[in-house]
Amino acid sequence: MLLLPAVDIKEGRCVRLKQGVKEDEIHYSSQPEEMAAKWEKLGAEFLHVVDLDGAFDGLPKNREVVKKIIKSIKIPIEVGGGIRSMEAIEAYLNWGVSRVVLGTVAFKNPEFVQNACSKFPGKIIVGIDAKGGMVAIKGWMEVTQLKALEMAKKFEGMGVSAIIYTDISRDGMLCGPNLETTADLAGSINIPVIASGGVSRLEDISKLKEIEKHGVEGAIIGRALYDGSINFKEALQLAL
Protein backbone atom coordinates (compact mmCIF):
# COMPACT_ATOMS: atom_id res chain seq x y z
CA MET A 1 0.00 0.00 0.00
CA LEU A 2 1.26 3.44 -0.96
CA LEU A 3 1.46 5.99 1.86
CA LEU A 4 1.40 9.63 0.81
CA PRO A 5 2.39 12.35 3.26
CA ALA A 6 0.22 15.44 2.81
CA VAL A 7 1.59 18.94 2.40
CA ASP A 8 -1.32 21.35 2.65
CA ILE A 9 -0.52 24.93 1.68
CA LYS A 10 -2.36 28.02 2.88
CA GLU A 11 -0.97 31.49 2.18
CA GLY A 12 2.39 29.95 1.41
CA ARG A 13 2.58 28.04 4.69
CA CYS A 14 2.32 24.34 5.51
CA VAL A 15 -0.80 23.85 7.66
CA ARG A 16 -3.52 21.37 8.55
CA LEU A 17 -7.20 22.19 8.85
CA LYS A 18 -9.64 20.47 11.18
CA GLN A 19 -12.59 19.07 9.22
CA GLY A 20 -11.70 21.44 6.41
CA VAL A 21 -12.67 24.55 8.36
CA LYS A 22 -10.78 27.44 6.80
CA GLU A 23 -10.27 29.32 10.06
CA ASP A 24 -9.35 26.28 12.17
CA GLU A 25 -5.76 25.72 11.13
CA ILE A 26 -2.62 24.37 12.71
CA HIS A 27 0.56 25.97 11.41
CA TYR A 28 3.53 23.63 10.94
CA SER A 29 6.06 25.37 8.73
CA SER A 30 6.63 28.54 6.73
CA GLN A 31 8.70 26.48 4.28
CA PRO A 32 6.49 23.74 2.77
CA GLU A 33 9.35 22.62 0.52
CA GLU A 34 11.36 21.73 3.62
CA MET A 35 8.54 19.55 4.91
CA ALA A 36 8.33 17.85 1.52
CA ALA A 37 12.06 17.14 1.64
CA LYS A 38 11.68 15.73 5.15
CA TRP A 39 9.11 13.16 4.07
CA GLU A 40 11.20 12.19 1.07
CA LYS A 41 14.22 11.65 3.33
CA LEU A 42 12.15 9.41 5.60
CA GLY A 43 11.18 7.19 2.67
CA ALA A 44 8.10 8.65 1.01
CA GLU A 45 7.65 7.46 -2.57
CA PHE A 46 4.89 9.92 -3.48
CA LEU A 47 3.68 13.24 -2.05
CA HIS A 48 0.17 14.66 -1.84
CA VAL A 49 0.07 18.47 -2.13
CA VAL A 50 -3.03 20.60 -1.67
CA ASP A 51 -3.39 24.28 -2.51
CA LEU A 52 -6.00 25.14 0.12
CA ASP A 53 -6.37 28.73 -1.06
CA GLY A 54 -6.93 27.39 -4.56
CA ALA A 55 -9.65 25.05 -3.31
CA PHE A 56 -11.46 27.89 -1.56
CA ASP A 57 -11.06 30.45 -4.37
CA GLY A 58 -11.48 28.19 -7.41
CA LEU A 59 -8.09 28.72 -9.06
CA PRO A 60 -4.49 27.87 -8.15
CA LYS A 61 -3.01 30.32 -5.65
CA ASN A 62 0.22 28.73 -4.42
CA ARG A 63 1.87 27.80 -7.69
CA GLU A 64 5.24 29.26 -6.74
CA VAL A 65 5.30 27.14 -3.59
CA VAL A 66 4.48 24.05 -5.64
CA LYS A 67 7.39 24.89 -7.94
CA LYS A 68 9.71 25.11 -4.92
CA ILE A 69 8.53 21.70 -3.74
CA ILE A 70 9.16 20.16 -7.16
CA LYS A 71 12.69 21.57 -7.17
CA SER A 72 13.35 20.37 -3.61
CA ILE A 73 12.56 16.68 -4.07
CA LYS A 74 12.98 13.87 -6.58
CA ILE A 75 9.91 11.80 -5.77
CA PRO A 76 6.67 12.38 -7.74
CA ILE A 77 3.89 14.57 -6.41
CA GLU A 78 0.19 14.97 -7.02
CA VAL A 79 -1.45 18.37 -6.63
CA GLY A 80 -5.03 19.43 -6.03
CA GLY A 81 -6.88 22.60 -5.12
CA GLY A 82 -8.63 24.95 -7.53
CA ILE A 83 -7.63 23.10 -10.72
CA ARG A 84 -10.60 23.70 -12.99
CA SER A 85 -9.19 24.27 -16.48
CA MET A 86 -7.09 22.41 -19.05
CA GLU A 87 -4.60 25.26 -18.90
CA ALA A 88 -4.09 24.77 -15.16
CA ILE A 89 -3.62 21.02 -15.60
CA GLU A 90 -1.12 21.50 -18.41
CA ALA A 91 0.83 24.11 -16.46
CA TYR A 92 1.24 21.83 -13.44
CA LEU A 93 2.28 18.88 -15.58
CA ASN A 94 4.80 21.02 -17.47
CA TRP A 95 6.37 22.05 -14.16
CA GLY A 96 6.89 18.41 -13.25
CA VAL A 97 3.78 17.43 -11.30
CA SER A 98 3.02 13.74 -11.87
CA ARG A 99 -0.74 13.77 -11.30
CA VAL A 100 -3.40 16.42 -10.75
CA VAL A 101 -6.45 16.05 -8.55
CA LEU A 102 -9.80 17.32 -9.82
CA GLY A 103 -12.55 17.90 -7.29
CA THR A 104 -15.19 20.60 -7.73
CA VAL A 105 -14.87 20.60 -11.52
CA ALA A 106 -15.30 16.81 -11.54
CA PHE A 107 -18.58 17.19 -9.69
CA LYS A 108 -19.84 19.98 -11.91
CA ASN A 109 -18.55 18.70 -15.25
CA PRO A 110 -17.73 14.98 -15.56
CA GLU A 111 -17.18 15.48 -19.30
CA PHE A 112 -14.26 17.74 -18.45
CA VAL A 113 -12.68 14.84 -16.57
CA GLN A 114 -13.15 12.57 -19.56
CA ASN A 115 -11.51 15.10 -21.86
CA ALA A 116 -8.66 15.63 -19.41
CA CYS A 117 -8.05 11.88 -19.18
CA SER A 118 -7.91 11.68 -22.97
CA LYS A 119 -5.52 14.61 -23.25
CA PHE A 120 -3.35 13.66 -20.27
CA PRO A 121 -3.55 9.86 -19.92
CA GLY A 122 -2.49 8.49 -16.56
CA LYS A 123 -2.28 11.95 -15.03
CA ILE A 124 -5.78 12.58 -13.70
CA ILE A 125 -7.13 11.76 -10.24
CA VAL A 126 -10.62 12.59 -9.00
CA GLY A 127 -11.00 13.78 -5.43
CA ILE A 128 -14.30 12.94 -3.77
CA ASP A 129 -14.80 14.63 -0.42
CA ALA A 130 -17.84 13.55 1.55
CA LYS A 131 -19.73 14.63 4.63
CA GLY A 132 -22.34 12.19 5.86
CA GLY A 133 -21.86 10.28 2.62
CA MET A 134 -22.73 13.31 0.48
CA VAL A 135 -20.25 15.04 -1.83
CA ALA A 136 -18.82 18.36 -0.65
CA ILE A 137 -17.24 20.87 -3.04
CA LYS A 138 -15.59 24.31 -3.14
CA GLY A 139 -13.03 23.54 -0.48
CA TRP A 140 -15.68 21.58 1.49
CA MET A 141 -17.76 24.72 1.99
CA GLU A 142 -20.78 23.39 0.07
CA VAL A 143 -22.39 19.98 0.69
CA THR A 144 -24.35 18.68 -2.30
CA GLN A 145 -27.20 16.18 -2.60
CA LEU A 146 -25.09 13.68 -4.54
CA LYS A 147 -23.88 10.51 -2.84
CA ALA A 148 -20.14 9.87 -3.01
CA LEU A 149 -20.62 6.43 -4.56
CA GLU A 150 -22.91 7.81 -7.28
CA MET A 151 -20.25 10.36 -8.18
CA ALA A 152 -17.50 7.74 -8.23
CA LYS A 153 -19.42 5.51 -10.62
CA LYS A 154 -19.62 8.33 -13.16
CA PHE A 155 -15.89 8.07 -13.83
CA GLU A 156 -15.62 4.37 -14.54
CA GLY A 157 -14.14 3.74 -17.96
CA MET A 158 -12.79 7.27 -18.38
CA GLY A 159 -9.17 6.47 -17.55
CA VAL A 160 -9.06 8.11 -14.13
CA SER A 161 -5.89 6.90 -12.37
CA ALA A 162 -7.41 6.87 -8.89
CA ILE A 163 -10.10 8.33 -6.67
CA ILE A 164 -9.11 10.02 -3.43
CA TYR A 165 -11.94 9.50 -0.96
CA THR A 166 -11.93 11.87 2.01
CA ASP A 167 -14.30 11.66 4.95
CA ILE A 168 -14.39 15.33 5.96
CA SER A 169 -15.70 14.65 9.46
CA ARG A 170 -12.50 12.75 10.23
CA ASP A 171 -9.96 14.90 8.44
CA GLY A 172 -7.45 16.44 10.82
CA MET A 173 -9.28 14.97 13.82
CA LEU A 174 -6.98 12.00 14.55
CA CYS A 175 -9.98 9.72 15.07
CA GLY A 176 -9.24 6.97 12.56
CA PRO A 177 -10.32 6.58 8.93
CA ASN A 178 -13.82 5.58 7.86
CA LEU A 179 -12.84 2.02 6.93
CA GLU A 180 -16.28 0.63 6.19
CA THR A 181 -17.36 3.40 3.83
CA THR A 182 -13.96 3.48 2.10
CA ALA A 183 -14.03 -0.30 1.57
CA ASP A 184 -17.61 -0.17 0.27
CA LEU A 185 -16.72 2.57 -2.20
CA ALA A 186 -13.58 0.82 -3.44
CA GLY A 187 -15.38 -2.50 -3.79
CA SER A 188 -18.18 -0.94 -5.84
CA ILE A 189 -16.02 0.60 -8.59
CA ASN A 190 -13.16 -0.52 -10.81
CA ILE A 191 -10.97 2.52 -10.09
CA PRO A 192 -8.25 2.32 -7.41
CA VAL A 193 -9.10 4.26 -4.25
CA ILE A 194 -6.78 6.28 -2.01
CA ALA A 195 -8.10 6.72 1.52
CA SER A 196 -7.89 10.11 3.20
CA GLY A 197 -9.01 11.58 6.50
CA GLY A 198 -8.47 10.49 10.07
CA VAL A 199 -5.39 8.27 9.86
CA SER A 200 -3.95 8.80 13.34
CA ARG A 201 -2.00 5.76 14.54
CA LEU A 202 -0.10 2.75 13.26
CA GLU A 203 -3.11 0.53 13.92
CA ASP A 204 -4.99 2.50 11.25
CA ILE A 205 -2.37 1.50 8.68
CA SER A 206 -2.84 -2.16 9.59
CA LYS A 207 -6.62 -1.82 9.24
CA LEU A 208 -6.26 -0.08 5.88
CA LYS A 209 -4.06 -2.96 4.73
CA GLU A 210 -6.96 -5.30 5.51
CA ILE A 211 -9.21 -3.48 3.03
CA GLU A 212 -6.53 -3.25 0.36
CA LYS A 213 -8.12 -6.31 -1.26
CA HIS A 214 -11.22 -4.22 -2.01
CA GLY A 215 -9.22 -1.83 -4.18
CA VAL A 216 -7.76 0.60 -1.64
CA GLU A 217 -4.28 1.14 -3.04
CA GLY A 218 -3.04 3.93 -0.82
CA ALA A 219 -3.62 6.30 2.07
CA ILE A 220 -2.87 9.96 2.68
CA ILE A 221 -1.49 10.88 6.09
CA GLY A 222 -1.45 14.45 7.35
CA ARG A 223 -1.73 15.73 10.89
CA ALA A 224 -0.62 12.44 12.51
CA LEU A 225 2.78 12.77 10.84
CA TYR A 226 3.23 16.39 11.82
CA ASP A 227 2.13 15.83 15.41
CA GLY A 228 4.29 12.73 15.73
CA SER A 229 1.52 10.28 16.59
CA ILE A 230 2.66 8.20 13.60
CA ASN A 231 6.29 7.37 12.94
CA PHE A 232 6.49 7.42 9.15
CA LYS A 233 9.23 4.80 8.86
CA GLU A 234 7.23 2.39 11.02
CA ALA A 235 4.12 3.12 8.96
CA LEU A 236 5.99 2.31 5.77
CA GLN A 237 7.01 -1.07 7.18
CA LEU A 238 3.39 -1.88 8.06
CA ALA A 239 2.24 -0.85 4.59
CA LEU A 240 4.50 -3.33 2.81
Protein Blocks (a to p, Z undefined) as FASTA:
>chain_A
ZZddddddeehiacddeehiaklccdfbfclklmmmmmmmnopabdcdddfklmmnopaf
klmmmmmmmmmpmbdcddeehiabfklmmmmmmnopabdcdfklmmmmmmlmmmmmmmmg
hiaccddddeehiaceehhlaccfbdfklmmmmmgonlpabdcdddfklgonlnopafkl
mmmmmmmpccdcddeehiabfklmmmmmmmmmnopabdcdfklmmnopacfklmmmmmZZ
